[in-house]
Each structure stands twice: as structure tokens, then as C-alpha cells.
Amino acid sequence: MAIPWVPSALQAQQGDGAPVISAPDDPGRMSPDAMNFATGGGASFNGFASSGSAPPMDRMPIAAMPVVVELFTSQGCSSCPPADAMIARMSDQPGILPLSFHVDYWDYLGWTDSFAQPEFTQRQEGYARASGERALYTPQLIIDGRDTAVAPGPAQVMNLIESHRIAPAMLSVQRESTADGETIELMPLSELGGPVDVLLVRFAPERQVQVTSGENRGRTITYVNVVLGLDELANWTGEQPLRMTVRPDDTSGEQYPPDTRHALLIQQELGDTELPGPILAAIPLD
């Protein structure tokens, strides 16, 4: 049974050698019609103990780390089902991690998206700010946090995916399965250019929805890898190796059903505004 994962140990060596991990406060939720791209502040916390010397771990092959394809979609968007179907086909392909982020700004059209969260709208807004876009739209595909595509065809998407698959890696990822969980070590291979977020994404592998009102009235739509939650586990300077252990948590509930799956996204922050940037690595946990 898949269950949520939580960090049980973190160690990031900063300039003075002391373990320091920072994490932002909740940056706030956007209102349904918010298009002015507000940002929030942050906080830090310390106190994670160093575990001393550690045994060597197996290096995760670069080819084993999937390319992340984020789809911003909505159950109330009549243009979205073809993109939803394309993402569904990708879910069976090796080397790709498709994720469906449902946004809430089309709910006023007569159907409330059962998967939408304001935080996902905020994530899309962050990408828009980072790229200089002044409007939000669905469907939108974002490849590895960098390239965006508006209603692209499968060939265009696969070309973008392939270009990211063969791009030089900026991180070395090592992992080891232990009795305490999955121990993961991130090693920068070059200058990362700023802070990096370690994000835990929880997602449902497949869901079917019967839409009874709004633009997709009368349709039954299949969604795959529906994101249920996205949480920051650590904020890393990227200057020294980061070692962390994530372990299964015994909490459960309606928000995260038994078939929930999990992955880590290692994503660069842009500038001082904490906007989402390139995804440097994706690590499936189950």
C-alpha cells in the first residue's frame, strides 16, 4: 500500500559546515480571479542532526531520472480533454513523469473541478511570471520546468522531452534503500546558480470523472497522475552535497488514498522571488 513520505533526516552542509535547512512559509492562496501574481515571504528552521560518515550509495543513472511533464488542466475546460488523453498515453512510457495539476480559475463556468487547488493555480502563475507571460490558460504543458507549449501535438511534445533527456545533467543523484527509508544524496556537478527546492509530490495514478455541467457536460474523462499535494521538504543552497532520508509515514486519510504515489522534484528557484525554475532531477519513490 502506498503511503505518504516524510523526511526523517536532512543534512545540508552550508559554508560553516553546520546543517541548515530552510523552508518558506505558506506563500498564501490566490483568489479565483487573481492574475496579478502576488508573492509571499519565507522562514527557516534548523536542528537536523548530522549522521557522521555514511556508507557509499548506488548512483542513480541519469537515464533512470524521468523528464517531468506538467499539464495545467481543468475539468471545466472544453479544450483540455485532448491534452489529458495525451498525458494519459505518456504515463506508460519509460523516462517520462507526467503530472496533472488541476487549476481552479474555470470553476465559475458551471463545474467545480474536484482536483483543483489554489496552490496549483499559484504554481502556474509562478511559471507565468518567470517566463514573462501575463495571462494563464489551459491546457498548458511545461517540460522540466523550462519549456512551455500551448496545445502542442504529440510530435512536438516528444521532441521537447527528448531534448531534455539528452541535456547535460547538473546533479548527481545517489540513493540507497535502508530500514529507515530511502536515503538520497544530491551532488552538484556544476554551479546551480541559486537555491534549490526539494519538493515532495503526491499523485493519484488514475481517476475517472463524470462531468454533469459546464463546458464538458455529459463527458466522462480519464485523468492520470493527478497531483494531490506538493510540499517543500528542504531548501538547498546547491553549494555542497545534500543528504536526506525519506520514510513512509503511517498517516492516511481522504486527501491521500491508499493508491497515492510519490516522487521528489529537485527544482531551482529563480532570483529572489522564489519563482519555479528548471527541474534538475525527478526521483520516483514508489
Number of C-alpha atoms within 10 A of each C-alpha: 8 16 21 20 23 16 17 16 17 23 23 26 19 17 11 7 9 15 17 22 21 18 17 17 12 12 13 13 16 21 12 14 10 13 16 11 14 14 15 12 11 11 9 12 11 11 11 15 12 14 10 7 6 7 7 9 14 13 14 16 10 15 11 13 19 21 25 22 23 22 25 25 28 28 31 26 20 14 16 20 21 13 22 21 14 15 24 20 13 17 17 11 11 12 17 21 23 27 26 25 27 27 27 26 25 22 18 13 12 14 19 18 21 13 18 23 19 16 20 23 24 23 17 23 25 22 19 20 18 18 14 9 11 11 11 15 15 20 22 19 24 21 22 25 19 14 15 20 15 12 16 15 12 14 9 12 20 14 11 19 20 14 12 18 18 10 8 9 15 14 20 18 24 17 19 17 14 10 8 12 19 19 21 21 23 21 16 16 13 12 10 16 13 14 17 25 27 21 18 26 21 24 23 21 16 14 12 10 13 13 18 13 14 18 17 20 15 11 14 14 16 14 21 21 23 22 24 21 17 19 14 17 20 25 22 27 22 24 20 15 18 22 21 20 21 22 20 16 13 9 9 12 8 6 10 18 16 14 13 21 24 23 18 22 22 23 22 26 22 17 13 8 13 19 18 23 20 16 20 21 23 23 19 15 17 10
